[in-house]
Amino acid sequence: MTNEQIVRDACRFIWTDGDLSRISEFYSEDFQADYPVTNWGTGLKGVKDLAIMQREAFPDYREQIDELINAGDQVIVVLTIRGTHLGPLPNLPATGKSMEIRDVSIIQVKDGKIVKQSGVSDYFTAYQQLGVFDLQHDDAVPTAGT
Protein backbone atom coordinates (compact mmCIF):
# COMPACT_ATOMS: atom_id res chain seq x y z
CA MET A 1 0.00 0.00 0.00
CA THR A 2 1.35 3.46 -0.87
CA ASN A 3 1.83 6.18 1.73
CA GLU A 4 -0.93 8.15 0.03
CA GLN A 5 -3.34 5.23 0.32
CA ILE A 6 -2.46 4.70 3.98
CA VAL A 7 -3.39 8.33 4.72
CA ARG A 8 -6.57 8.16 2.62
CA ASP A 9 -7.66 4.94 4.32
CA ALA A 10 -6.88 6.25 7.83
CA CYS A 11 -9.01 9.35 7.14
CA ARG A 12 -11.82 7.18 5.85
CA PHE A 13 -11.85 4.17 8.16
CA ILE A 14 -10.69 5.68 11.47
CA TRP A 15 -11.91 9.26 11.38
CA THR A 16 -14.92 9.28 9.04
CA ASP A 17 -16.31 5.77 9.57
CA GLY A 18 -15.23 5.62 13.24
CA ASP A 19 -13.81 2.08 12.98
CA LEU A 20 -11.42 2.23 15.93
CA SER A 21 -10.62 -1.47 15.66
CA ARG A 22 -8.41 -0.59 12.68
CA ILE A 23 -6.19 2.03 14.35
CA SER A 24 -3.20 -0.32 14.58
CA GLU A 25 -3.41 -0.97 10.83
CA PHE A 26 -2.57 2.67 10.12
CA TYR A 27 -0.75 4.12 13.16
CA SER A 28 2.52 2.96 14.74
CA GLU A 29 2.77 1.99 18.39
CA ASP A 30 5.11 4.94 18.99
CA PHE A 31 2.96 7.45 17.06
CA GLN A 32 3.44 11.11 17.98
CA ALA A 33 1.40 14.18 17.07
CA ASP A 34 2.10 17.88 17.25
CA TYR A 35 -0.92 20.20 17.06
CA PRO A 36 -1.12 23.54 18.85
CA VAL A 37 -4.57 22.91 20.38
CA THR A 38 -5.47 19.22 20.07
CA ASN A 39 -3.85 16.82 22.52
CA TRP A 40 -3.41 13.49 20.74
CA GLY A 41 -1.51 11.85 23.55
CA THR A 42 0.99 9.29 22.25
CA GLY A 43 0.94 5.91 20.64
CA LEU A 44 -2.10 3.88 19.69
CA LYS A 45 -3.84 4.75 22.96
CA GLY A 46 -3.55 8.47 22.18
CA VAL A 47 -5.09 8.01 18.73
CA LYS A 48 -7.89 5.87 20.16
CA ASP A 49 -8.64 8.29 23.01
CA LEU A 50 -8.82 11.24 20.59
CA ALA A 51 -11.01 9.32 18.15
CA ILE A 52 -13.39 8.35 20.98
CA MET A 53 -13.60 11.95 22.19
CA GLN A 54 -14.22 13.23 18.65
CA ARG A 55 -16.92 10.63 18.02
CA GLU A 56 -18.65 11.33 21.36
CA ALA A 57 -18.64 15.08 20.72
CA PHE A 58 -19.47 14.80 16.99
CA PRO A 59 -21.24 11.48 16.29
CA ASP A 60 -21.40 12.37 12.56
CA TYR A 61 -17.74 13.51 12.42
CA ARG A 62 -16.26 13.16 8.95
CA GLU A 63 -13.19 14.21 7.04
CA GLN A 64 -13.07 15.05 3.34
CA ILE A 65 -9.69 15.18 1.64
CA ASP A 66 -9.61 18.33 -0.48
CA GLU A 67 -5.96 18.16 -1.47
CA LEU A 68 -3.22 15.60 -0.95
CA ILE A 69 0.45 15.93 -1.81
CA ASN A 70 2.56 12.79 -1.70
CA ALA A 71 6.13 13.80 -0.84
CA GLY A 72 7.89 10.50 -0.28
CA ASP A 73 7.68 9.54 3.39
CA GLN A 74 5.55 12.60 4.07
CA VAL A 75 1.99 13.22 2.93
CA ILE A 76 0.50 16.70 3.14
CA VAL A 77 -3.26 16.72 3.36
CA VAL A 78 -5.82 19.52 3.37
CA LEU A 79 -9.11 18.41 4.90
CA THR A 80 -12.59 19.73 5.38
CA ILE A 81 -13.86 18.47 8.72
CA ARG A 82 -17.60 18.44 9.42
CA GLY A 83 -19.74 17.41 12.34
CA THR A 84 -22.65 18.22 14.62
CA HIS A 85 -21.70 19.00 18.22
CA LEU A 86 -23.99 16.65 20.15
CA GLY A 87 -21.67 15.65 22.99
CA PRO A 88 -19.34 17.50 25.36
CA LEU A 89 -15.85 18.69 24.59
CA PRO A 90 -13.43 19.75 27.33
CA ASN A 91 -14.89 22.96 28.79
CA LEU A 92 -17.71 23.07 26.21
CA PRO A 93 -21.05 21.32 26.64
CA ALA A 94 -22.88 20.11 23.54
CA THR A 95 -24.31 22.97 21.49
CA GLY A 96 -26.30 21.02 18.88
CA LYS A 97 -24.66 23.18 16.21
CA SER A 98 -22.85 22.03 13.09
CA MET A 99 -19.33 22.98 12.18
CA GLU A 100 -17.26 22.84 9.02
CA ILE A 101 -13.57 23.69 9.26
CA ARG A 102 -10.29 23.29 7.40
CA ASP A 103 -7.30 21.32 8.62
CA VAL A 104 -3.81 21.07 7.14
CA SER A 105 -1.61 18.19 8.28
CA ILE A 106 1.82 16.83 7.48
CA ILE A 107 1.84 13.10 8.03
CA GLN A 108 5.01 11.00 8.15
CA VAL A 109 4.74 7.36 7.15
CA LYS A 110 7.41 4.77 7.89
CA ASP A 111 7.23 1.04 7.19
CA GLY A 112 3.55 1.29 6.23
CA LYS A 113 2.39 3.10 9.40
CA ILE A 114 1.75 6.70 10.34
CA VAL A 115 4.51 7.58 12.83
CA LYS A 116 4.14 11.34 13.14
CA GLN A 117 1.54 13.94 12.35
CA SER A 118 1.57 17.70 12.78
CA GLY A 119 -0.74 20.38 11.61
CA VAL A 120 -3.19 23.17 12.25
CA SER A 121 -6.97 23.03 12.48
CA ASP A 122 -9.15 26.11 12.11
CA TYR A 123 -10.49 26.16 15.67
CA PHE A 124 -11.32 29.84 15.37
CA THR A 125 -14.00 29.03 12.80
CA ALA A 126 -15.14 25.97 14.77
CA TYR A 127 -15.64 27.97 17.97
CA GLN A 128 -17.46 30.70 16.06
CA GLN A 129 -19.78 28.17 14.39
CA LEU A 130 -20.42 26.43 17.72
CA GLY A 131 -21.41 29.75 19.29
CA VAL A 132 -18.49 30.09 21.69
CA PHE A 133 -18.22 33.69 20.45
CA ASP A 134 -20.07 35.76 17.90
CA LEU A 135 -18.33 38.20 15.59
CA GLN A 136 -21.53 39.23 13.80
CA HIS A 137 -22.33 41.97 16.33
CA ASP A 138 -20.67 45.37 16.18
CA ASP A 139 -19.76 45.17 19.88
CA ALA A 140 -18.03 41.77 19.54
CA VAL A 141 -14.65 43.19 18.55
CA PRO A 142 -13.32 46.43 19.98
CA THR A 143 -12.27 48.98 17.41
CA ALA A 144 -9.09 51.06 17.53
CA GLY A 145 -9.28 53.89 20.04
CA THR A 146 -12.08 52.39 22.14
C-alpha positions in Angstrom: 0.0 0.0 0.0 1.3 3.5 -0.9 1.8 6.2 1.7 -0.9 8.2 0.0 -3.3 5.2 0.3 -2.5 4.7 4.0 -3.4 8.3 4.7 -6.6 8.2 2.6 -7.7 4.9 4.3 -6.9 6.2 7.8 -9.0 9.3 7.1 -11.8 7.2 5.9 -11.9 4.2 8.2 -10.7 5.7 11.5 -11.9 9.3 11.4 -14.9 9.3 9.0 -16.3 5.8 9.6 -15.2 5.6 13.2 -13.8 2.1 13.0 -11.4 2.2 15.9 -10.6 -1.5 15.7 -8.4 -0.6 12.7 -6.2 2.0 14.4 -3.2 -0.3 14.6 -3.4 -1.0 10.8 -2.6 2.7 10.1 -0.8 4.1 13.2 2.5 3.0 14.7 2.8 2.0 18.4 5.1 4.9 19.0 3.0 7.5 17.1 3.4 11.1 18.0 1.4 14.2 17.1 2.1 17.9 17.3 -0.9 20.2 17.1 -1.1 23.5 18.9 -4.6 22.9 20.4 -5.5 19.2 20.1 -3.9 16.8 22.5 -3.4 13.5 20.7 -1.5 11.9 23.6 1.0 9.3 22.3 0.9 5.9 20.6 -2.1 3.9 19.7 -3.8 4.8 23.0 -3.6 8.5 22.2 -5.1 8.0 18.7 -7.9 5.9 20.2 -8.6 8.3 23.0 -8.8 11.2 20.6 -11.0 9.3 18.1 -13.4 8.4 21.0 -13.6 12.0 22.2 -14.2 13.2 18.6 -16.9 10.6 18.0 -18.6 11.3 21.4 -18.6 15.1 20.7 -19.5 14.8 17.0 -21.2 11.5 16.3 -21.4 12.4 12.6 -17.7 13.5 12.4 -16.3 13.2 8.9 -13.2 14.2 7.0 -13.1 15.0 3.3 -9.7 15.2 1.6 -9.6 18.3 -0.5 -6.0 18.2 -1.5 -3.2 15.6 -0.9 0.5 15.9 -1.8 2.6 12.8 -1.7 6.1 13.8 -0.8 7.9 10.5 -0.3 7.7 9.5 3.4 5.5 12.6 4.1 2.0 13.2 2.9 0.5 16.7 3.1 -3.3 16.7 3.4 -5.8 19.5 3.4 -9.1 18.4 4.9 -12.6 19.7 5.4 -13.9 18.5 8.7 -17.6 18.4 9.4 -19.7 17.4 12.3 -22.6 18.2 14.6 -21.7 19.0 18.2 -24.0 16.7 20.1 -21.7 15.6 23.0 -19.3 17.5 25.4 -15.8 18.7 24.6 -13.4 19.8 27.3 -14.9 23.0 28.8 -17.7 23.1 26.2 -21.1 21.3 26.6 -22.9 20.1 23.5 -24.3 23.0 21.5 -26.3 21.0 18.9 -24.7 23.2 16.2 -22.9 22.0 13.1 -19.3 23.0 12.2 -17.3 22.8 9.0 -13.6 23.7 9.3 -10.3 23.3 7.4 -7.3 21.3 8.6 -3.8 21.1 7.1 -1.6 18.2 8.3 1.8 16.8 7.5 1.8 13.1 8.0 5.0 11.0 8.1 4.7 7.4 7.1 7.4 4.8 7.9 7.2 1.0 7.2 3.6 1.3 6.2 2.4 3.1 9.4 1.8 6.7 10.3 4.5 7.6 12.8 4.1 11.3 13.1 1.5 13.9 12.4 1.6 17.7 12.8 -0.7 20.4 11.6 -3.2 23.2 12.3 -7.0 23.0 12.5 -9.2 26.1 12.1 -10.5 26.2 15.7 -11.3 29.8 15.4 -14.0 29.0 12.8 -15.1 26.0 14.8 -15.6 28.0 18.0 -17.5 30.7 16.1 -19.8 28.2 14.4 -20.4 26.4 17.7 -21.4 29.7 19.3 -18.5 30.1 21.7 -18.2 33.7 20.5 -20.1 35.8 17.9 -18.3 38.2 15.6 -21.5 39.2 13.8 -22.3 42.0 16.3 -20.7 45.4 16.2 -19.8 45.2 19.9 -18.0 41.8 19.5 -14.7 43.2 18.5 -13.3 46.4 20.0 -12.3 49.0 17.4 -9.1 51.1 17.5 -9.3 53.9 20.0 -12.1 52.4 22.1 
